[in-house]
């Protein structure tokens, strides 16, 4: 039986991930309803089992969805409690009761959210799903957890592949947020019209670069996608050099898979409510990926690693990854449009003096978290936070190249200076955008940049010693 502290931590982490995913699915896009509508919300609340109110839904697909939604919750709850008690078995009542409390809490939360309604039927079907998941965990949780641990250990020995997967996943999330998937025919038709429109007006972008279809900054969008895809292609080439240096077949198979994922991303955009598929994004991403592959192939044309440098192929290789990503990060932080943040905040009139501009900037920051402003933003705030946070987080390689690693190793222990410096940088970046472009500002952006850059500096200080030690050891073992 698995009862070590490691397995307990893995089970707890898996449970936390499942609960966070559950909260996202049931509460995002997050928007509070007006107190004036509480009466209407209460009238639509289903309080009688198996009896839907007029305008509510109690369909077969909705029933199955509610059962499947809590299947992993019951599975992880039962398994975690079983390992935590360090017994060969645990009762089914406790995980089911906990799942029922979680479901009831979600239904109460949904009462205060727009476009959501509460139902006792959802709680009942959620409990059914949790009971089924708990029964499966009784027989299969330990086996699945052990196989997952072995798989993660195998990936941990290949940190380059983890970095490649993280970069790819982050880019996919940006394109698909808020991850509200649907295959409704009217949504697919609307996305198809948007796709055709982007293709038809592609030649006109150069003729009307600042006035066409609200894409005033289409060039910045193309450059942003190209720079990020360059880094993605460069990391892939390094992974190929590290893990299968003598197999050209695997290299080209992986490269073709990366290019094939780009149209797949566009197809997935047809199945989400937010966002719109655009041929410009597809073309710029493909161009950046091709440039990244060619550049890194040129820099690593000699298959043997050079010295004990972190990436193993010289400082030019590090620069080939760091400089494009550093430019991408600056472009993301300082872009004048921030297309995912179009909420206008009431501002005070100013006469152009420095003091009035400062007061206007501070007022915008203070009002960016007001409830009425947050309600207008909807899922755009989530998309904004994720893009800025992840863009800041993967700044680590650029920091490793542009700053002295000894300074990072020395100062990485001083958490106060890291967080304080990141906060000052975030506020300065927002102030610079406001002063230079007159763009809107938000404390959400400040929080995302602060958290991301703090983790980036901490991560960069350990990049040579911890992250790439697995690469060097695996490379050495294959050589021997």
DOGU-903067 format. One record per residue: residue in one letter; x, y, z of N, C-alpha, C in turn. Coordinates in steps of 0.05 Angstrom, whole numbers, padded with zeros to 5 digits, always signed. Atoms other than C-alpha are relative to their C-alpha. Layout:
<recs>
AXYZXYZXYZ...
</recs>
This chain:
<recs>
X+00017-00024+00000+00000+00000+00000+00018+00025+00000X-00015-00025+00002+00025+00071-00016-00009+00018+00023X+00007-00018-00022+00027+00112+00047+00023+00018+00008X-00022-00017-00006+00092+00150+00043-00008+00029-00002X+00006-00028+00001+00094+00225+00052+00000+00010-00029X-00001-00009+00028+00111+00233-00022-00027-00005-00014X+00026+00007+00012+00048+00197-00044-00023+00017+00011X+00021-00017-00012+00006+00236+00005+00001+00028-00012X-00002-00027+00012+00033+00302-00023-00009-00001-00029X+00010+00002+00028+00020+00278-00094-00030-00002-00001X+00029+00002-00001-00051+00259-00076-00013+00027+00007X+00010-00026-00007-00062+00326-00043+00003+00020-00022X-00004-00018+00023-00033+00364-00103-00021-00006-00022X+00019+00008+00020-00077+00324-00150-00028+00009+00007X+00027-00009-00009-00139+00340-00108-00002+00030-00003X+00001-00029+00002-00121+00414-00107-00004+00008-00029X+00003-00006+00028-00114+00415-00183-00028-00005-00010X+00028+00007+00008-00181+00381-00192-00020+00020+00011X+00018-00020-00012-00215+00430-00144+00002+00027-00014X-00004-00025+00014-00185+00490-00179-00013-00001-00028X+00013+00004+00026-00208+00462-00246-00030+00001+00002X+00029+00000-00005-00277+00451-00217-00010+00028+00004X+00008-00027-00005-00281+00522-00192+00001+00017-00026X-00001-00015+00025-00260+00549-00260-00024-00007-00018X+00021+00008+00017-00311+00508-00297-00027+00011+00009X+00026-00008-00011-00368+00528-00251-00003+00030+00005X+00002-00028-00008-00351+00601-00238+00011+00019-00021X-00012-00018+00020-00315+00628-00300-00016-00003-00026X-00008-00028-00005-00329+00675-00335-00014+00012+00025X+00009-00009-00026-00336+00708-00267-00013+00028-00003X+00013-00026+00001-00387+00764-00264-00023+00000+00020X+00020-00001-00021-00429+00784-00204-00026+00012-00011X+00026-00010+00009-00503+00795-00216-00008+00024+00018X+00009-00023-00015-00537+00859-00194-00020-00008+00022X+00019+00007-00022-00574+00857-00127-00029+00003-00008X+00027-00004+00009-00636+00881-00164-00011-00025-00013X+00009+00024+00014-00639+00814-00200-00001-00024+00019X+00001+00023-00018-00637+00771-00137-00027-00013+00000X+00027+00011+00000-00712+00763-00140-00004-00019-00024X+00002+00017+00024-00709+00736-00211+00017-00025+00002X-00017+00023-00004-00651+00691-00193-00013-00021+00019X+00013+00018-00019-00690+00662-00134-00024-00014-00013X+00022+00012+00014-00750+00650-00179+00009-00023-00018X-00010+00021+00018-00707+00609-00226+00015-00022+00014X-00014+00021-00015-00674+00569-00170-00017-00025+00002X+00014+00025-00001-00693+00496-00173+00003-00012+00028X+00000+00010-00027-00711+00473-00102-00013-00027+00003X+00014+00026-00001-00753+00412-00119+00016-00020-00018X-00015+00019+00017-00715+00350-00143-00016-00010-00024X+00011+00010+00026-00727+00328-00215-00023+00017-00011X+00021-00017+00011-00773+00387-00227+00013+00027-00008X-00013-00024+00009-00742+00442-00270-00019+00023-00001X+00016-00024+00002-00769+00512-00265-00002+00009-00030X+00002-00010+00027-00793+00547-00329+00025+00016-00008X-00024-00013+00009-00733+00570-00369+00026-00013+00010X-00023+00014-00010-00686+00524-00331+00006-00024-00018X-00007+00023+00017-00653+00462-00358+00004-00025+00017X-00004+00026-00012-00657+00389-00338-00001-00020-00023X-00002+00017+00024-00634+00350-00398+00019-00023+00006X-00018+00023-00004-00597+00285-00407+00029+00008-00002X-00028-00008+00002-00533+00319-00429+00009+00015+00024X-00007-00015-00024-00534+00366-00370+00003-00019+00024X-00002+00020-00021-00546+00307-00323+00027-00015-00001X-00026+00015+00003-00487+00268-00351+00024+00018+00006X-00022-00018-00005-00443+00330-00349+00004+00005+00030X-00003-00004-00029-00458+00341-00275+00011-00025+00014X-00011+00024-00012-00443+00268-00259+00030-00002-00006X-00028+00002+00008-00377+00268-00298+00016+00022+00013X-00016-00022-00012-00357+00335-00268+00010-00006+00028X-00009+00007-00027-00353+00307-00198+00012-00028+00003X-00013+00026-00001-00326+00239-00217+00029+00002+00010X-00027-00003-00011-00253+00262-00208+00001+00011+00028X+00000-00010-00027-00272+00299-00145-00002-00022+00020X+00003+00023-00018-00297+00236-00111+00024-00018-00001X-00023+00017+00003-00238+00197-00139+00024+00010+00016X-00022-00012-00014-00186+00245-00111-00004+00003+00030X+00006-00002-00029-00221+00257-00045+00003-00027+00014X-00002+00027-00013-00227+00182-00030+00029-00009+00001X-00028+00009+00000-00155+00168-00050+00017+00016+00019X-00015-00016-00019-00127+00226-00010-00006-00007+00028X+00007+00008-00027-00166+00208+00052+00011-00028+00007X-00011+00027-00004-00144+00136+00044+00029+00000+00007X-00028-00002-00006-00071+00153+00041+00006+00015+00025X-00005-00016-00024-00076+00205+00095-00005-00016+00026X+00005+00017-00024-00106+00155+00144+00019-00024+00002X-00019+00022+00001-00053+00104+00123-00013-00026+00007X+00014+00025-00003-00102+00048+00120-00005-00013-00027X+00004+00014+00025-00117-00004+00067-00027+00008-00012X+00026-00008+00010-00188+00023+00060-00011+00023+00016X+00013-00021-00014-00231+00081+00080-00030+00000-00007X+00029+00000+00005-00306+00093+00085-00007+00017-00024X+00010-00015+00023-00346+00120+00027-00016+00025+00009X+00018-00021-00009-00389+00166+00070+00014+00027+00001X-00014-00025-00004-00337+00219+00086+00006+00014-00027X-00005-00014+00025-00314+00234+00014-00026+00009-00014X+00025-00008+00013-00386+00235-00010-00012+00024+00014X+00010-00023-00015-00407+00283+00045+00016+00025-00007X-00017-00022+00007-00348+00328+00029-00007+00010-00028X+00007-00008+00028-00366+00327-00045-00027+00014+00000X+00026-00013-00001-00438+00345-00027+00003+00029+00010X-00004-00027-00011-00414+00405+00014+00013+00018-00022X-00013-00015+00021-00369+00427-00044-00021+00008-00021X+00020-00005+00020-00427+00421-00093-00020+00021+00010X+00019-00019-00011-00474+00459-00047+00012+00028+00001X-00014-00026+00000-00422+00515-00039+00001+00012-00028X-00001-00010+00028-00416+00520-00115-00027+00011-00008X+00027-00009+00008-00491+00526-00124-00007+00026+00014X+00005-00026-00014-00494+00581-00071+00016+00022-00014X-00016-00020+00014-00438+00618-00107-00013+00007-00027X+00012-00005+00026-00474+00610-00174-00025+00018+00002X+00023-00018-00004-00534+00646-00145+00007+00029-00004X-00009-00028+00002-00493+00710-00144+00015+00006-00026X-00014-00004+00025-00463+00701-00213-00019+00004-00023X+00016-00004+00024-00490+00725-00279+00001-00025-00017X+00002+00022+00019-00513+00673-00330+00004-00027+00014X+00000+00026-00014-00514+00619-00276-00025-00002+00017X+00022+00003-00018-00570+00590-00235+00004-00025+00018X-00004+00021-00020-00574+00544-00174-00022-00021-00003X+00019+00022+00003-00607+00476-00174+00007-00022+00019X-00003+00023-00017-00617+00420-00124+00006-00025-00017X-00006+00022+00018-00614+00373-00184+00030-00003-00005X-00029+00001+00004-00541+00392-00197+00014-00012+00024X-00012+00012-00024-00524+00375-00125-00003-00030+00001X+00006+00029-00001-00557+00307-00130+00018-00015-00021X-00016+00013+00020-00522+00289-00195+00030+00002+00005X-00028-00003-00009-00456+00316-00169+00007-00021+00021X-00005+00021-00021-00462+00269-00109+00001-00027-00013X-00001+00025+00014-00476+00211-00156+00027-00004-00013X-00026+00001+00013-00413+00227-00195+00023-00004+00021X-00020+00004-00020-00372+00233-00131-00001-00028+00012X+00001+00027-00010-00398+00166-00106+00013-00020-00020X-00012+00017+00020-00378+00133-00172+00031+00003+00000X-00029-00005-00001-00309+00166-00168+00012-00013+00025X-00010+00012-00024-00301+00143-00096+00002-00030-00002X-00001+00029+00004-00317+00071-00115+00024-00008-00018X-00023+00006+00017-00265+00073-00171+00026+00004+00015X-00025-00005-00015-00213+00102-00124+00006-00023+00019X-00005+00022-00018-00222+00044-00077+00016-00022-00012X-00014+00021+00013-00194-00003-00129+00024+00010-00017X-00020-00008+00020-00151+00039-00176+00016+00024+00007X-00014-00025-00006-00126+00102-00141+00030-00004+00003X-00029+00005-00005-00060+00073-00117+00015-00007-00025X-00014+00007+00025-00043+00043-00184+00003+00024-00018X-00001-00024+00017-00059+00107-00222+00020+00020+00011X-00018-00020-00012-00021+00150-00172+00029-00009-00004X-00027+00010+00003+00041+00105-00176+00009+00003-00029X-00007-00004+00028+00040+00106-00252+00005+00029-00006X-00005-00029+00004+00033+00181-00251+00026+00010+00012X-00026-00008-00012+00092+00188-00204+00023-00009-00017X-00021+00010+00017+00135+00145-00249+00002+00017-00026X+00000-00016+00024+00114+00185-00310+00011+00028+00005X-00011-00026-00006+00129+00251-00276+00030-00001+00006X-00028+00003-00005+00196+00225-00253+00016-00002-00026X-00013+00002+00026+00213+00207-00325+00002+00027-00013X-00001-00027+00011+00194+00277-00347+00018+00019+00015X-00018-00017-00016+00232+00309-00290+00029-00003-00008X-00027+00005+00010+00295+00278-00319+00005+00013-00027X-00002-00014+00026+00281+00316-00383-00013+00028+00003X+00012-00026-00005+00268+00388-00360-00004+00017-00026X+00004-00014+00025+00275+00414-00431-00027-00005-00012X+00026+00006+00010+00213+00377-00452-00022+00012+00017X+00020-00013-00017+00176+00404-00392-00002+00030-00007X+00001-00028+00008+00196+00475-00413-00014+00003-00026X+00014-00001+00026+00173+00461-00484-00030-00004+00003X+00028+00004-00004+00107+00434-00460-00013+00023+00014X+00011-00023-00014+00097+00493-00413-00004+00023-00019X+00003-00021+00019+00110+00543-00468-00023-00004-00019X+00021+00006+00018+00063+00508-00515-00027+00002+00013X+00026-00001-00014+00008+00501-00463-00008+00029+00006X+00006-00028-00006+00014+00575-00443-00011+00014-00025X+00009-00013+00025+00006+00597-00516-00028-00010-00007X+00027+00011+00006-00054+00551-00525-00021+00012+00019X+00019-00012-00019-00087+00579-00462-00006+00028-00007X+00005-00027+00008-00078+00650-00486-00020+00002-00022X+00017-00001+00024-00113+00634-00551-00029-00009+00007X+00026+00012-00005-00171+00597-00518-00015+00010+00025X+00014-00011-00024-00186+00635-00453-00025+00015-00008X+00002+00013-00026-00234+00635-00419-00007-00030+00000X+00004+00029+00001-00239+00562-00441-00029-00008+00002X+00029+00006+00000-00315+00565-00448-00007-00014-00026X+00003+00015+00025-00321+00510-00500-00030-00005-00006X+00027+00007+00009-00384+00498-00540+00001-00008-00030X+00001+00007+00028-00401+00465-00606-00028+00007-00011X+00026-00009+00009-00467+00502-00615+00003+00009-00029X-00002-00007+00028-00481+00511-00690+00002+00030-00005X-00001-00029+00005-00493+00586-00685+00028+00012+00007X-00027-00010-00007-00425+00596-00650+00020-00008-00022X-00018+00009+00021-00389+00554-00703-00003+00017-00025X+00005-00017+00023-00422+00594-00758+00011+00028+00003X-00011-00026-00005-00403+00659-00726+00030+00001-00002X-00030+00001+00002-00330+00638-00720+00008-00005-00029X-00007+00005+00028-00330+00614-00792-00002+00026-00016X+00002-00026+00013-00354+00683-00815+00024+00017+00008X-00024-00015-00009-00298+00715-00773+00025-00009-00014X-00024+00011+00014-00246+00669-00804+00000+00008-00029X+00001-00009+00028-00269+00684-00874+00005+00030-00003X-00004-00029+00000-00269+00758-00858+00030+00006+00003X-00028-00005-00003-00197+00755-00834+00016-00007-00025X-00014+00008+00024-00175+00719-00897-00005+00021-00022X+00007-00019+00021-00213+00767-00943+00014+00027+00003X-00012-00026-00005-00183+00829-00910+00030+00000+00006X-00029+00002-00005-00112+00803-00902+00016+00018-00019X-00016-00019+00017-00086+00841-00964-00004+00029+00006X+00006-00028-00005-00119+00905-00940+00014+00011+00025X-00013-00009-00025-00079+00907-00875+00022+00020-00006X-00022-00018+00007-00020+00941-00909-00010+00026-00011X+00011-00024+00011-00065+00991-00943-00013+00017+00022X+00013-00015-00022-00103+01010-00880+00009-00012+00027X-00011+00014-00023-00058+00989-00823-00011+00009+00027X+00008-00010-00026-00090+01031-00768-00031+00003+00003X+00029-00005-00001-00165+01033-00784-00017-00024-00006X+00016+00022+00010-00187+00964-00806-00011-00018+00023X+00013+00020-00018-00237+00925-00763+00011+00000+00028X-00009-00003-00027-00212+00952-00697+00026-00014+00006X-00026+00013-00005-00145+00917-00708+00021+00021-00006X-00018-00022+00004-00107+00982-00702+00029-00008+00004X-00027+00008-00007-00046+00945-00675+00006-00028-00010X-00004+00027+00011-00046+00884-00720+00029-00007-00003X-00029+00005+00003+00029+00892-00732+00012-00009+00027X-00009+00009-00026+00042+00887-00657-00009-00028+00007X+00010+00027-00005-00001+00825-00653+00017-00020-00016X-00016+00018+00016+00038+00793-00710+00028-00003+00011X-00027+00001-00011+00105+00811-00679+00000-00016+00026X+00002+00014-00025+00083+00785-00611-00001-00030-00004X+00002+00029+00006+00063+00717-00639+00025-00011-00012X-00025+00009+00013+00126+00713-00681+00022-00004+00020X-00021+00002-00020+00173+00727-00623-00004-00024+00018X+00005+00022-00018+00140+00677-00578+00004-00027-00014X-00004+00025+00015+00139+00623-00632+00029-00004-00006X-00029+00004+00004+00213+00636-00645+00013-00013+00024X-00010+00013-00024+00228+00618-00573-00009-00029+00001X+00010+00027+00000+00184+00557-00579+00016-00018-00019X-00016+00016+00019+00221+00533-00641+00028-00004+00009X-00027+00002-00010+00288+00547-00609+00002-00021+00022X+00000+00020-00022+00271+00506-00546-00003-00028-00012X+00003+00027+00012+00248+00449-00590+00026-00010-00012X-00025+00008+00012+00314+00447-00628+00020-00009+00022X-00017+00008-00022+00352+00445-00562-00008-00027+00012X+00009+00026-00010+00308+00388-00537+00008-00022-00019X-00009+00020+00019+00323+00350-00601+00030-00006+00003X-00028+00003-00004+00397+00362-00591+00007-00015+00026X-00005+00012-00026+00394+00340-00519-00008-00029+00001X+00012+00026-00006+00350+00278-00521+00001-00020-00023X-00004+00019+00022+00355+00248-00591+00018+00012-00021X-00018-00014+00018+00417+00278-00624+00007-00014-00026X-00007+00016+00024+00427+00222-00674-00023-00008-00017X+00024+00009+00015+00356+00214-00700-00012+00024-00015X+00012-00021+00017+00337+00260-00757-00030-00005-00004X+00029+00007+00004+00271+00223-00764-00017+00012+00023X+00014-00010-00022+00249+00241-00694-00001+00031+00000X-00001-00029+00001+00271+00313-00704-00021+00011-00019X+00019-00011+00019+00230+00325-00766-00028-00008+00006X+00027+00007-00008+00171+00287-00739-00010+00019+00021X+00008-00020-00020+00170+00333-00678-00005+00027-00012X+00004-00026+00012+00178+00395-00721-00026+00001-00016X+00025+00001+00015+00120+00374-00766-00024+00000+00020X+00021+00000-00020+00078+00361-00703-00005+00028+00011X+00003-00028-00010+00092+00432-00678-00015+00017-00020X+00014-00015+00020+00070+00462-00744-00029-00009-00003X+00028+00010+00002+00008+00417-00745-00017+00010+00023X+00016-00010-00023-00012+00443-00676-00011+00028-00005X+00010-00028+00005-00020+00514-00704-00028+00000-00012X+00028+00001+00010-00081+00498-00748-00019-00013+00019X+00017+00012-00020-00106+00454-00692-00010+00021+00020X+00007-00022-00018-00105+00515-00647-00022+00017-00012X+00021-00015+00013-00146+00553-00698-00027-00015+00000X+00024+00016-00001-00196+00496-00701-00013+00001+00028X+00011-00002-00027-00203+00497-00625-00012+00027+00005X+00012-00027-00004-00217+00572-00629-00028+00001-00010X+00028+00001+00009-00280+00554-00667-00019-00011+00021X+00016+00014-00020-00304+00515-00606-00001+00015+00027X+00003-00016-00024-00298+00571-00554-00017+00024-00006X+00018-00023+00004-00345+00629-00543+00017+00025-00002X-00016-00024+00001-00292+00682-00529+00021-00002-00022X-00021-00001+00020-00239+00704-00579-00010-00005-00027X+00008+00004+00028-00240+00697-00654+00024-00011-00015X-00022+00010+00017-00198+00656-00703+00008+00020-00021X-00011-00021+00018-00153+00700-00746+00023-00013-00015X-00021+00012+00016-00109+00678-00804+00026+00015+00005X-00025-00015-00006-00059+00733-00785+00015-00013+00023X-00013+00014-00022-00045+00697-00719+00013-00026-00009X-00011+00025+00009-00035+00631-00754+00025+00004-00017X-00024-00005+00017+00013+00659-00806+00024+00011+00015X-00022-00011-00016+00054+00700-00757+00012-00021+00018X-00010+00021-00017+00060+00640-00710+00017-00020-00016X-00016+00018+00017+00083+00595-00767+00026+00012-00009X-00025-00014+00008+00134+00647-00790+00020+00000+00023X-00018-00001-00023+00162+00655-00720+00011-00028+00007X-00009+00027-00005+00166+00579-00710+00022-00008-00020X-00020+00006+00020+00204+00571-00775+00026+00015+00005X-00024-00016-00006+00252+00627-00758+00015-00011+00025X-00013+00011-00024+00265+00597-00689+00014-00026-00006X-00012+00025+00008+00279+00529-00719+00026+00005-00015X-00023-00005+00017+00327+00556-00771+00022+00014+00016X-00020-00014-00016+00363+00603-00722+00014-00020+00019X-00013+00018-00020+00375+00549-00669+00014-00023-00014X-00015+00020+00015+00395+00497-00721+00027+00012-00009X-00025-00013+00007+00447+00547-00744+00019+00002+00023X-00016-00004-00024+00472+00561-00674+00010-00026+00012X-00008+00026-00011+00475+00487-00656+00007-00020-00022X-00006+00018+00023+00500+00459-00722+00021-00021+00008X-00018+00020-00010+00556+00424-00684-00015-00016+00022X+00017+00015-00018+00522+00367-00647+00012-00004+00027X-00012+00004-00027+00572+00362-00590-00003+00025+00016X+00003-00023-00018+00557+00408-00531+00027+00013+00006X-00024-00015-00005+00608+00462-00514+00002+00007+00030X-00006-00008-00027+00634+00465-00443-00023-00007+00019X+00019+00005-00021+00592+00467-00380-00021+00022+00002X+00021-00020-00001+00545+00524-00399-00027-00012+00003X+00026+00011-00006+00473+00516-00379-00014-00013-00024X+00013+00011+00023+00446+00506-00449+00019-00019-00016X-00019+00019+00012+00510+00470-00471+00010+00007-00027X-00009-00006+00028+00520+00505-00538+00010+00028-00003X-00013-00026+00002+00551+00572-00522-00020+00023+00006X+00016-00024-00007+00527+00642-00504-00018+00010-00023X+00017-00008+00023+00500+00655-00574-00026-00015+00000X+00025+00016-00002+00450+00599-00563-00018+00011+00021X+00016-00012-00021+00427+00630-00498-00012+00026-00010X+00011-00025+00010+00420+00697-00533-00022-00005-00021X+00021+00007+00020+00380+00664-00589-00027-00006+00012X+00026+00004-00014+00327+00646-00537-00007+00025+00017X+00005-00022-00020+00335+00704-00487-00009+00025-00014X+00007-00026+00013+00333+00764-00534-00028+00000-00012X+00028-00001+00010+00269+00745-00572-00021+00000+00022X+00020+00001-00021+00234+00728-00508+00000+00026+00016X-00001-00026-00014+00258+00792-00474-00015+00021-00015X+00015-00019+00016+00231+00832-00532-00030-00006+00001X+00028+00008-00002+00166+00793-00529-00012+00010+00027X+00010-00008-00026+00159+00808-00455-00004+00030+00001X+00003-00029+00001+00172+00883-00465-00024+00008-00017X+00023-00006+00017+00122+00884-00522-00026-00006+00014X+00025+00007-00014+00070+00849-00480-00007+00019+00022X+00005-00018-00023+00079+00895-00420-00006+00028-00009X+00002-00029+00008+00084+00961-00459-00018+00005-00023X+00017-00004+00023+00035+00949-00515-00021+00022+00006X+00019-00022-00006-00010+01011-00522-00029-00008+00000X+00028+00007+00003-00074+00973-00536-00010-00019+00021X+00010+00022-00018-00078+00913-00489-00028-00008-00009X+00026+00005+00012-00134+00885-00532-00019-00015+00018X+00018+00015-00018-00161+00841-00475-00009+00017+00023X+00008-00018-00023-00172+00902-00430-00012+00025-00012X+00012-00023+00013-00221+00949-00463-00019+00016+00018X+00019-00013-00018-00259+00972-00402+00009+00028+00006X-00007-00028-00005-00260+01047-00395-00006+00007+00029X+00003-00008-00027-00250+01074-00325-00005+00030+00000X+00003-00029-00001-00278+01144-00309+00025+00013+00011X-00024-00014-00008-00220+01192-00303-00006+00029+00005X+00003-00029-00006-00212+01263-00278+00013+00016-00022X-00011-00017+00020-00199+01319-00326+00027+00012+00010X-00026-00011-00008-00127+01345-00326+00008+00021-00020X-00009-00022+00017-00092+01405-00355+00028-00005-00012X-00025+00007+00012-00031+01367-00379+00025+00003+00018X-00022-00003-00018+00013+01382-00319+00008-00028+00012X-00010+00025-00011+00055+01327-00286-00016-00009+00024X+00015+00007-00024+00016+01330-00221-00028-00011-00008X+00027+00010+00008-00052+01322-00256+00002-00027-00014X-00003+00026+00012-00025+01264-00297+00005-00021+00021X-00005+00019-00021+00000+01231-00234-00026-00007+00015X+00025+00004-00013-00067+01240-00200-00019-00017-00017X+00017+00016+00019-00103+01213-00262+00009-00029+00000X-00011+00027+00000-00057+01152-00262-00008-00015+00026X+00007+00012-00026-00068+01138-00188-00030-00006+00002X+00029+00004-00001-00143+01147-00196-00009-00024-00017X+00006+00023+00017-00145+01097-00253+00007-00026+00014X-00007+00024-00014-00108+01046-00211-00019-00006+00022X+00018+00005-00023-00153+01055-00151-00028-00009-00009X+00027+00007+00010-00217+01049-00193+00000-00025-00016X+00000+00024+00017-00194+00989-00233-00010-00025+00015X+00010+00023-00015-00217+00942-00177-00028+00005+00011X+00027-00004-00009-00285+00973-00165-00019-00020-00012X+00018+00022+00010-00343+00923-00173-00012+00005-00027X+00012-00006+00026-00376+00959-00231+00020-00003-00023X-00021+00003+00021-00310+00960-00269+00006-00029-00005X-00006+00028+00003-00296+00887-00255-00022-00015-00014X+00022+00013+00014-00365+00867-00278+00001+00005-00030X-00001-00006+00029-00354+00902-00345+00022-00016-00014X-00022+00014+00012-00288+00866-00356-00006-00029-00006X+00006+00028+00004-00314+00795-00347+00025-00017-00002X-00023+00018+00003-00266+00742-00371+00024+00013-00012X-00023-00014+00011-00221+00794-00403+00021+00004+00021X-00020-00003-00021-00188+00804-00335+00015-00025+00004X-00014+00025-00003-00172+00731-00330+00021-00004-00022X-00018+00002+00022-00141+00732-00399+00024+00019+00003X-00021-00019-00004-00102+00794-00382+00020-00009+00021X-00017+00009-00022-00075+00765-00317+00017-00023-00009X-00015+00023+00008-00054+00699-00348+00022+00008-00020X-00020-00007+00020-00018+00731-00407+00023+00015+00013X-00022-00015-00013+00021+00780-00364+00015-00017+00020X-00014+00016-00020+00036+00730-00309+00019-00020-00013X-00017+00020+00014+00062+00676-00356+00022+00013-00015X-00021-00015+00014+00099+00727-00398+00022+00009+00019X-00020-00008-00019+00134+00751-00335+00015-00025+00011X-00012+00023-00012+00146+00681-00308+00022-00012-00018X-00019+00012+00018+00183+00656-00370+00021+00020-00008X-00022-00019+00005+00228+00717-00368+00026-00010+00012X-00023+00010-00014+00277+00674-00328+00024-00003-00018X-00023+00005+00018+00321+00655-00387+00012+00027-00009X-00010-00026+00007+00326+00727-00409+00015+00013+00023X-00014-00011-00023+00345+00748-00339+00027-00014+00004X-00025+00015-00003+00397+00693-00336+00021+00010-00019X-00019-00009+00020+00429+00719-00399+00008+00029+00003X-00005-00028-00001+00423+00794-00388+00012+00010+00026X-00010-00008-00026+00441+00796-00314+00022-00020+00008X-00022+00017-00009+00501+00767-00278-00013-00022+00018X+00012+00022-00015+00483+00698-00251+00009+00001+00029X-00010-00001-00028+00526+00710-00188-00018+00019+00016X+00018-00019-00014+00482+00770-00171-00027-00013+00006X+00025+00014-00004+00420+00727-00180+00003-00020+00023X-00003+00020-00021+00448+00672-00136+00003+00013+00027X-00004-00014-00025+00466+00722-00082-00026+00013+00010X+00024-00015-00008+00402+00763-00082-00026-00017+00000X+00024+00015+00002+00353+00707-00095-00011-00008+00027X+00009+00007-00027+00350+00693-00020-00014+00024+00013X+00012-00023-00011+00327+00764-00007-00028+00004-00012X+00026-00001+00012+00253+00756-00020-00012+00028+00000X+00011-00027-00002+00236+00826+00003+00009+00017-00024X-00011-00016+00022+00281+00857-00050-00012-00009-00026X+00011+00011+00025+00255+00811-00104-00029+00010-00004X+00029-00008+00002+00181+00826-00090-00002+00030-00003X+00001-00029+00001+00193+00900-00078+00009+00010-00027X-00010-00009+00026+00234+00908-00142-00020-00007-00022X+00020+00008+00020+00182+00869-00182-00025+00018+00001X+00023-00018-00002+00126+00913-00155+00006+00027-00011X-00008-00025+00012+00164+00976-00173+00001-00001-00030X-00002+00003+00029+00177+00950-00242-00029-00001-00012X+00027+00002+00010+00103+00932-00251-00014+00027-00001X+00013-00027-00001+00079+01001-00229+00013+00018-00021X-00013-00017+00019+00132+01035-00272-00008-00007-00029X+00008+00008+00027+00112+00994-00333-00028+00011-00006X+00026-00011+00004+00039+01014-00324+00000+00030-00003X-00002-00030+00002+00058+01087-00313+00012+00008-00026X-00012-00007+00026+00101+01087-00375-00020-00003-00023X+00021+00003+00020+00044+01059-00417-00020+00023+00001X+00020-00022-00003-00003+01111-00389+00012+00027-00010X-00012-00025+00008+00046+01168-00401+00006+00001-00029X-00008+00000+00028+00069+01146-00469-00023-00002-00019X+00021+00005+00019+00005+01122-00501-00027+00010+00010X+00026-00007-00011-00050+01147-00455-00018-00025+00004X+00015+00025-00002-00070+01074-00447-00011-00004+00028X+00013+00006-00026-00113+01046-00391+00019-00016+00017X-00017+00015-00019-00081+01016-00329-00018-00015+00019X+00015+00017-00018-00102+00964-00278+00018-00012+00021X-00015+00013-00022-00080+00937-00211+00002-00030-00005X-00002+00028+00008-00094+00868-00240+00025-00005-00016X-00025+00002+00015-00038+00879-00289+00024+00003+00018X-00022-00004-00019+00007+00904-00233+00005-00026+00016X-00003+00025-00016-00007+00841-00192+00012-00023-00017X-00010+00021+00018+00006+00795-00252+00029+00003-00005X-00028-00004+00006+00072+00827-00270+00017-00004+00025X-00015+00003-00024+00095+00830-00198+00004-00029+00007X-00002+00028-00007+00080+00757-00184+00017-00015-00021X-00016+00013+00021+00109+00734-00251+00029+00006+00001X-00028-00007+00000+00174+00773-00248+00014-00009+00026X-00012+00010-00024+00185+00754-00175+00008-00030-00003X-00006+00028+00005+00181+00680-00193+00022-00003-00021X-00021+00002+00021+00224+00693-00255+00027+00004+00011X-00026-00005-00012+00281+00723-00215+00008-00023+00018X-00007+00023-00017+00277+00667-00164+00007-00024-00017X-00005+00023+00018+00275+00615-00220+00026+00003-00014X-00025-00005+00016+00332+00647-00259+00025-00005+00017X-00023+00004-00018+00378+00643-00198+00006-00030+00003X-00004+00029-00003+00369+00567-00197+00001-00014-00027X+00000+00012+00027+00368+00556-00272+00024-00017-00006X-00023+00017+00007+00440+00532-00281+00003-00024+00019X-00007+00021-00019+00445+00491-00217-00021-00023+00000X+00021+00021-00004+00378+00454-00214-00014-00009-00025X+00017+00007+00023+00340+00457-00279+00016-00016-00020X-00015+00013+00021+00394+00438-00327+00019-00022+00010X-00016+00022-00011+00430+00389-00281-00011-00026-00011X+00012+00024+00011+00380+00337-00305+00008-00005-00029X-00008+00002+00028+00398+00352-00377+00029-00010-00002X-00028+00008+00001+00473+00345-00364+00004-00029+00009X-00003+00027-00010+00465+00281-00324-00010-00020-00020X+00011+00019+00020+00421+00248-00377+00018-00001-00024X-00018-00001+00023+00469+00271-00432+00025-00016+00007X-00024+00015-00008+00528+00242-00393-00005-00030+00001X+00006+00028-00002+00494+00176-00380-00002-00013-00027X+00002+00011+00027+00479+00167-00454+00027-00003-00013X-00027+00001+00011+00551+00183-00472+00015-00024+00011X-00015+00022-00012+00578+00132-00423-00011-00027-00010
</recs>
